[in-house]
């Protein structure tokens, strides 16, 4: 391992990538901090899937017609679905996971995520003849529901499962039910491979798994009140639509299976099986812990399937059948309680707390801190770096002397943050440094200096990047962020970076506030999500016109042309005629319906207006 907490790093040159093109390439791992005149060991290579996108975001007012069009599209659900969403599925080049995520965030920000999910669900049910195959394919409906749960309910997931999963990681017990694997374990331990020795391990495993399952299931079944109302309403909506489609008694399990198929099989079970992928743990489990989690997930998956029988290929799971049988009854009861939700709860979330839909802890842990107030000719003096425990939420940045917040806790609203940038190593002759500049305002700032700078040191480059990214996201909607900063420190009479002697000089380098690391905690950004969806439509404009407006493919409403204007258009907005790659279903030559034709006309009109606005911006002097 490298000294900074990772194997190594890969450097990518964005100039090597064509926008929208998918690449699968091997990259040689490099040391984070190569040492001169010293031979470095080979770190191997890493294969990456890379796709580069560029979106030019307009002011929110320009997106208003498109937003209204998209909201109108999900107002009156019909069995065949929304024409706009059908066209999107026809031509999208994004994979369905990414598209589902974008649609959920877009409609969530505009208070219409439940109508979106309802529209997609109705169409999925309408296209499904056999109840056993419902939601079994990777449709946009399935992916949107998956992403919806991750966006709105990951804090609930963490609160429900983290304590039990942390315990499993800590106790690190050997669990195995497969007798052949038990013999291998005993042989490696020199414990013997006799039937008695094997049975002893199996009995210990059953007791251990039962104990873990009791904790996990108790946490799940007692979580009804903690489950987000929006998610409960979405699951109730799903249950009702499925029941209405298959109302007969012989299909009584089908609505329950639709709900458990998402809540258990696509949310709770995957989180137990791979806690790191859901940010419950920072590290992947080792081999022993991974096996324990896998056995637990098999049991809970069987409960979610409402199926107690054991597959012949996994007969070793037979000792857990009584627990599964008992659990199925509790799963049904849990679903019934979960669906008893107040329908008057509003689905609108809106952009409160900087675009977040929960109160979230975005980052926490120890950092070394040094503070400066209103840099002056006295400079930094001899203040020492002290270890403090920091917590960043979407509302405040706070720190205390201990992890348990004993003693004084200092807290600063994220609205005060004006700069979040890395520091030059030479500023304090320390690595992995970054700074947070705050300008206090309001009644709570009465006794504080007019500016506070926190100089912070992380343990390694990964932790440094995580903190910088998290703080930038927390203040994404802050107004009057500083465009410049000092990458050095003011010492004695001058800045170490630019040698300027004015302590109050705002900065000598450009800020990078928009550079962040993608994460499930990301705030909603409706303009970005709108533009991503628009780009999917625009790049296939000619395909849509040819299919759904057969009399207008002569270019009479050409991209970027409005009222006879010949203003330049955005390069990503027109001219593309290629059909989708992975993720899109492809356009066909089937005759279009009047409803589809009308929707396409409205869409093209809005797209052309947006292309015109993009062109105006590109043509204007910078």
Secondary structure, 3 states (H helix, E strand, C coil): CCCCCCCCECCCCHHHCCCCCEEEEEEECECCCCCCCCCCCCCCEEEEEEECCCCCCCCHHHHHHHHHHHHHCCCCCCCCCCHHHHHHHHHCCCCHHHHHHHHHHHHHHCCCHHHHHHHHHHHHHHCCCCHHHCCCCCCHHHHHHHHHHHHHHHHHHHHHHHHHHHHHHHHCCCCCCCHHHHHHHHHHHCCCCCHHHHHHHHHHHHHHHHHHHHHHHHHHHCCHHHCCHHHHHHHHHHHHHHHHHCCCHHHCCHHHHHHHHHHHHHHHHHHHHCHHHHCCCCCCCCHHHHHHHHHHHHHHHHHHCCCCCCCHHHHHHHHHHHHHHHHHHHHHHHHHHHCCCCCCCCCCCCCCHHHCCCCCEEEEEEEEEEEEECCCCCCCCCCCCEEEEEEEECCEEEEECCCCCCCCCEEEEHHHEEEEEECCHHHCCCCCEEEEEECCCCHHHCCCCCCEEEEEECCCHHHHHHHHHHHHHHCCCCCCCCCEECCCCEECCEECCCCCCCCCCCCCEECCCCCCCCCCCCCCCHHHHHHHHHHHHHCCHHHHHHHHCCCCCCCCCCCCCCCCCCCCCCCCCCCCCCCCCCCCCCCCCCCCCHHHHHHHHHHHHHHHHHHHHHHHHHHCCC
